[in-house]
Amino acid sequence: MFVNAWAEEPESSKMHRMPSHDHSGMSHDEMMSHEPAAKIQVHSLVQDLSHPATNRDPHAYTDGLDFSGLSRPKMGDEDYLGSLIVDRLEGVSARDDFSMTYDWQAWFGQDYNRVVVRAEGEIDQGIFKNARNELLWGHALTAYWDTQLGVRYDSGLGADRAWAAFGIQGLAPYWIYIEATAYIGEQGRTAFRLETEYNLLITQKLILQPRLEVNFYSQSDSSRLVSSGLSNIEAGLRLRYEVKREFAPYIGIEWASTFGSAADIISAQGKKAEETRFIAGVHFWF
């Protein structure tokens, strides 16, 4: 009868008959080659932690070569750029009165941080009226929105006013342009200004632009014809033709209204607090 001797052999004998592993005469590399993969990974991690400077040296494999006098590569958001945008430079006719209005913005800086200068006002018979000048620091919040922090200074007719300014500027969904700025002034005065525009392309060169601007103030200021609460609204349509992208003459119509105590002062002067204006001007940038 055939007898399976291996099956009947005690477990202790089986263990003694398995080949033994004597590592006494093996080198470190030979020993590592016989270690399980998990142990090798742990050993490598211990080496990395014990020599972080040499193992993480970014120049370890460059053989001492560098840019050899060449300037280092620059990312696109490191360039300094600037622009001047004259959104409105127009003549305004209302009844027997004619005046000029300007609204421009300039900036200089990088993609994430830039200096912004904004100015808007009216020139009537060679005198500046309601001139608003702002110096702001703009920081990119997202791809389409900037936060702005700075100062505003009002000059022209009436008492000059200084304000601290904070707001946002950018494009809302559907490419609606928005400027929303809050102000804190002297003697506890506060204000809020909202301007929004939208470019409706009739053709690639003919563009209809609805525009809305509203101003709110916490206190009345008769010298500057400002009312507490909703002080004034301007809403208009401008039709421009882009001779090229950087230059476009336009015509338009605008409805403007002043409210509250400022409206009473205007009426007392024999003028209308609400009027329709006819506009012709030019929009350009570079």
C-alpha positions in Angstrom: 0.0 0.0 0.0 1.2 3.5 -0.9 1.7 5.7 2.1 1.8 9.5 1.9 4.7 10.1 4.3 4.5 13.9 3.9 0.8 14.0 5.0 1.6 11.9 8.0 4.6 13.9 9.0 4.2 16.1 12.1 3.8 19.8 11.6 7.0 20.4 13.6 9.0 18.3 11.1 7.5 20.1 8.1 8.7 23.4 9.5 12.2 22.1 9.9 12.2 20.7 6.4 11.4 24.2 4.8 14.4 26.0 3.4 15.9 28.4 5.9 17.0 32.0 5.1 20.3 33.1 6.5 20.8 36.8 5.9 24.1 37.0 7.7 26.2 37.1 4.6 23.9 39.4 2.5 24.4 43.0 1.7 21.8 45.8 2.5 20.6 45.9 -1.2 20.3 42.1 -1.3 18.4 42.1 1.9 16.0 44.8 0.5 15.4 42.8 -2.6 14.1 39.9 -0.4 11.9 42.2 1.7 8.1 42.5 1.0 7.0 45.6 -1.0 5.2 47.1 2.0 8.4 47.0 4.1 10.4 48.6 1.3 7.9 51.5 1.1 8.1 52.0 4.9 11.9 52.0 4.7 12.0 54.5 1.9 9.6 56.8 3.8 11.9 56.7 6.8 14.8 57.6 4.6 12.9 60.6 3.1 11.9 61.9 6.5 15.5 61.6 7.8 17.0 63.5 4.8 14.3 65.9 3.6 16.7 68.5 2.2 18.6 66.2 -0.1 15.7 64.1 -1.3 13.5 67.1 -2.1 16.2 69.3 -3.7 14.6 70.7 -7.0 18.1 71.1 -8.4 19.4 67.6 -7.6 19.2 66.4 -11.2 20.2 69.6 -13.1 24.0 69.0 -12.9 24.4 72.5 -11.6 22.8 74.1 -14.7 20.5 77.2 -14.4 19.1 79.8 -16.7 22.6 80.9 -17.6 21.9 84.6 -17.5 18.4 84.4 -19.0 15.5 85.8 -17.1 13.2 83.3 -15.5 10.0 82.4 -17.3 7.1 84.7 -16.4 3.4 83.7 -15.9 0.8 85.7 -17.8 -0.7 87.2 -14.7 2.6 88.8 -13.7 2.6 91.4 -16.6 1.7 95.0 -15.8 -1.0 96.3 -18.1 -3.1 99.5 -18.3 -6.2 100.9 -20.0 -8.3 104.0 -20.4 -12.0 103.6 -21.0 -14.1 106.7 -21.8 -17.6 105.2 -21.5 -19.4 108.5 -22.1 -18.2 111.8 -23.5 -21.4 113.4 -24.6 -23.4 116.6 -25.2 -26.8 116.7 -23.4 -29.7 118.8 -24.5 -32.7 119.3 -22.2 -35.2 122.1 -23.1 -33.1 125.2 -23.6 -30.1 124.0 -21.6 -27.0 122.3 -23.1 -24.2 120.7 -21.0 -21.4 118.2 -21.3 -21.2 114.9 -19.4 -18.1 112.7 -19.0 -17.7 109.2 -17.5 -14.3 107.6 -17.7 -12.2 105.0 -15.9 -8.5 104.1 -16.0 -6.6 101.3 -14.4 -3.0 100.0 -14.2 -1.7 96.8 -12.6 -1.8 93.0 -12.9 -4.6 90.5 -13.2 -5.2 90.2 -9.5 -4.4 93.7 -8.2 -4.6 97.1 -9.9 -5.1 100.8 -9.3 -8.4 102.2 -10.6 -9.3 105.8 -11.2 -12.9 106.7 -12.0 -14.4 110.1 -12.7 -17.9 111.2 -13.6 -19.4 114.7 -13.8 -21.2 117.4 -15.7 -19.9 120.7 -17.2 -22.5 123.4 -17.6 -21.4 126.8 -19.1 -17.8 126.0 -18.4 -18.4 125.1 -14.7 -18.0 121.6 -13.3 -21.1 120.3 -11.6 -21.5 117.1 -9.5 -17.9 116.0 -10.2 -17.2 112.6 -8.6 -13.6 111.4 -8.5 -12.5 108.0 -7.1 -9.1 106.4 -6.4 -9.5 102.7 -5.8 -7.5 99.6 -5.2 -9.0 96.7 -7.2 -8.5 93.0 -6.3 -9.8 90.2 -8.4 -12.4 88.2 -6.5 -13.3 85.8 -9.3 -12.7 85.8 -13.1 -15.5 88.4 -13.6 -15.6 90.3 -10.3 -13.3 92.8 -8.6 -13.6 94.1 -5.1 -12.6 97.8 -4.8 -11.4 99.9 -1.8 -10.4 103.5 -1.8 -11.6 107.1 -1.5 -14.1 109.4 -3.3 -14.0 113.2 -3.6 -16.9 115.3 -4.7 -16.3 118.7 -6.1 -17.9 121.4 -8.2 -20.9 123.4 -7.1 -21.7 123.2 -3.4 -19.6 121.9 -0.5 -16.8 119.5 -1.3 -17.2 116.1 0.2 -14.7 113.3 1.0 -15.7 109.6 1.3 -14.2 106.2 2.0 -15.4 103.8 -0.7 -15.9 100.0 -0.9 -17.6 98.1 -3.7 -17.6 95.6 -6.4 -17.4 95.9 -10.2 -17.8 93.2 -12.8 -20.1 91.2 -15.1 -23.2 89.4 -13.8 -24.7 86.5 -15.8 -25.8 87.4 -19.3 -22.9 90.0 -19.5 -24.7 92.6 -17.4 -22.1 95.2 -16.3 -22.5 96.3 -12.6 -20.8 98.9 -10.4 -22.1 98.8 -6.8 -20.3 101.0 -4.3 -21.0 102.0 -0.7 -19.5 105.2 0.8 -18.9 106.5 4.3 -18.3 110.3 4.6 -17.9 113.1 7.2 -20.4 113.7 9.9 -21.8 110.2 9.7 -22.9 110.5 6.1 -23.3 107.3 4.1 -24.2 106.8 0.5 -24.7 104.0 -2.1 -24.4 104.1 -5.8 -25.5 101.5 -8.4 -24.7 101.7 -12.1 -25.6 99.0 -14.6 -25.3 98.6 -18.4 -25.9 96.0 -21.0 -24.7 95.8 -24.6 -27.4 94.5 -27.0 -25.8 93.6 -30.3 -28.1 94.5 -33.2 -25.3 93.7 -35.6 -21.6 93.2 -35.0 -21.1 97.0 -35.2 -24.4 98.5 -34.2 -25.1 98.2 -30.4 -27.9 99.3 -28.3 -27.0 100.0 -24.7 -29.5 100.4 -21.9 -28.1 102.2 -18.8 -29.4 102.8 -15.3 -27.8 104.7 -12.4 -29.3 105.3 -8.9 -27.9 107.1 -5.9 -29.0 106.8 -2.2 -27.8 109.1 0.7 -28.4 108.9 4.4 -28.6 112.7 4.8 -29.8 115.6 2.7 -27.2 118.1 1.3 -28.9 121.1 -0.2 -25.6 122.6 -1.4 -25.1 119.6 -3.7 -28.8 119.0 -4.4 -28.8 115.7 -2.6 -31.8 114.2 -0.8 -31.9 111.6 1.9 -33.0 108.2 0.7 -33.4 107.7 -3.0 -31.9 111.0 -4.3 -31.9 110.6 -8.1 -32.3 108.2 -11.1 -30.9 108.3 -14.6 -32.2 105.8 -17.1 -31.4 105.9 -20.8 -30.8 104.2 -24.2 -27.7 104.8 -26.3 -27.3 103.5 -29.9 -23.6 103.4 -30.9 -21.9 102.4 -34.1 -18.4 100.9 -33.6 -16.3 102.3 -36.4 -13.8 99.9 -34.8 -13.9 98.3 -31.4 -11.9 101.1 -29.8 -14.0 104.0 -31.2 -17.8 104.4 -31.4 -20.0 107.5 -31.8 -23.5 107.3 -30.4 -26.9 109.0 -30.0 -29.4 108.4 -27.3 -32.2 109.5 -25.0 -32.3 109.6 -21.2 -34.8 110.2 -18.5 -33.5 111.8 -15.3 -35.4 112.6 -12.1 -34.4 114.0 -8.7 -36.5 113.3 -5.6 -37.1 114.6 -2.1 -35.9 117.9 -0.7 -33.5 118.4 -3.7 -36.4 118.2 -6.0 -38.2 121.0 -4.0 -35.1 123.2 -4.4 -34.9 122.6 -8.1 -38.6 123.5 -8.5 -38.2 126.7 -6.4 -35.5 127.7 -8.9 -38.0 127.5 -11.7 -36.5 124.3 -13.2 -37.9 120.8 -13.6 -36.8 118.0 -11.2 -37.7 115.5 -13.9 -36.6 115.9 -17.5 -35.9 114.1 -20.8 -32.5 114.5 -22.3 -31.3 114.0 -25.9 -27.7 112.8 -26.2 -24.9 112.6 -28.7 -21.4 111.5 -27.8 -18.5 109.2 -28.4 -17.3 106.0 -26.6 -13.6 105.0 -26.9 -10.9 103.1 -25.2 -7.2 102.2 -25.5 
